Amino acid sequence: MQKQEEGYSFGKTHFIGIGGAGMSGLAKILLEKEIAVSGSDCSFSHVVEGLQQMGAVCFEGHKKENITDDIQLVVYSSAIRQDNPEIVAAKEKSIEVVCRGELLARLMLLQTGISVAGTHGKSTTTGMLSTILLGAAGMSPTVVGGAYLPQIHGNAQLGVGQYLIAESDESDGSFLLLRPKIAIVTNVEADHLDHYGSYEKVLEGFAQFLNQLPIDGLAVISVDSPGVRELLPRLTVNQVTTYSVDSDQGDFGAIDIAYHGRGSSFTCLYHGKSLGRVDLSVPGIYNISNALAAIAVALHIGVAWQDILSGLKAFQGVGRRFEILGTEQGVTVVDDYAHHPTEIKATLAAAKNMGYERIIAVFQPHRYSRTQALFNEFTDSFLDSDQMIMNKIYAASEDPIPGVSGEILANAIREKHHGQVDYYDTREEILADLIGRVKPGDLVIMIGAGNLRQVGLQLVEALQTGGK
């Protein structure tokens, strides 16, 4: 089906890598717009099966035959190389080929865009703001996130209201294609240097992202981030709202912070005056920071304070962000997407406040390039864990780099860590070790952006069936 909207003609669209977090969300939005969708992925998952149930035609494996003559647009993710047979076939057929960010940009032009950017915290902040607006009368936002959000039973949903809330992707620079009216930047650090080449280029990218806002646009930024503070002199955007949990320099702030189990509470300040007490159902100081960003945007667009409080309280987290996989025999198993040293430190610091007997961190490094660029930072990231297990590097389509490996990183961490540090090549070895190691009162955290989650699920299953 072909559909005309605001000057854009949306015809049958094919997604290369349709099962990915960002790609599947966009495919779902098009399906909800009654646009024909096809796609391919290396292997099928429950996400792909869900899209099939909605009407998508999906292929296992990337093949030129998947590009049929009725396709009008081909979309690829950042993980797809240009020599992919489906990209080659599309170009041979003169079919338009765009990156995921370009399709998101086109959809954003149909509504008022709110874009969430930053090195860390994008998915959670997107989820918080979306939960607030989903519960507020008359808002009905379109949501395009990068992680599973329980309130919409997925990572995306088509709304009929004014706003489109989208998690942006700085990893390949595609967030510069977006034209939101409101933009959040949670923090800026040296990451994705395989694309940018230097930290200075990262700063330039984020500055350009904010400076592209329209004259009546709003930038909401965390001044707790040194990288964001470095952006300030470069910004030309008219309206800037700041927030802070670590200083009194932000327009929005948090004081009287308290932690209770997996949740927290704080008093929200605006220009030094109390707006009231806020209760969160997610842990960690970093989530209080994310909540301040969501509060700032929600108030700016006219959401009632009580709706903001209700939305934040209802927010239970997003998939793979301190996601509890299960608690069996007194052992709690958590999966967390953290793959940057700052994220890992924040996750383990939050865990430390929860009162577990031991914290066992299981880490799978993500990408050779990131491991190499942030090697020293990784060695200091696990000090809040009592024990640590390292897996080999998850390549994510990268070629190996000589002298960079999970085992080398484990050896370096062992020199600084106060507890036991072990290394295993395979997930099977990790699972066997954990089954023999864990005891009541333990918190086991699977950390990384790769496929380590499966070990956590298998550990829960083993404990359920008496494997311990």
Sequence and secondary structure as in RCSB ss.txt:
>XXXX:A:sequence
MQKQEEGYSFGKTHFIGIGGAGMSGLAKILLEKEIAVSGSDCSFSHVVEGLQQMGAVCFEGHKKENITDDIQLVV
YSSAIRQDNPEIVAAKEKSIEVVCRGELLARLMLLQTGISVAGTHGKSTTTGMLSTILLGAAGMSPTVVGGAYLP
QIHGNAQLGVGQYLIAESDESDGSFLLLRPKIAIVTNVEADHLDHYGSYEKVLEGFAQFLNQLPIDGLAVISVDS
PGVRELLPRLTVNQVTTYSVDSDQGDFGAIDIAYHGRGSSFTCLYHGKSLGRVDLSVPGIYNISNALAAIAVALH
IGVAWQDILSGLKAFQGVGRRFEILGTEQGVTVVDDYAHHPTEIKATLAAAKNMGYERIIAVFQPHRYSRTQALF
NEFTDSFLDSDQMIMNKIYAASEDPIPGVSGEILANAIREKHHGQVDYYDTREEILADLIGRVKPGDLVIMIGAG
NLRQVGLQLVEALQTGGK
>XXXX:A:secstr
  EEETTEEE  EEEETTTSHHHHHHHHHHHHTT  EEEEESS  HHHHHHHHHT EEEES  GGGS TT  EEE
E TTS TT HHHHHHHHTT EEEEHHHHHHHHHTTSEEEEEE SS HHHHHHHHHHHHHHSTTT  EEEEEEEEG
GGTEEEE  SSSEEEEE   TTSGGGG   SEEEE    S  HHHHSSHHHHHHHHHHHHHTS TT EEEEETTS
HHHHHHGGG   SEEEEEESSSS SSEEEEEEEEETTEEEEEEEETTEEEEEEEESS SHHHHHHHHHHHHHHHH
TT  HHHHHHHHHH    TTSSEEEEEETTEEEEEE   SHHHHHHHHHHHHTTT SEEEEEE  B HHHHHHTH
HHHHTTTTT SEEEEE  B TT    TT  HHHHHHHHHTT SSEEEEESSHHHHHHHHHHH  TTEEEEEESSS
STHHHHHHHHHHHHTT  
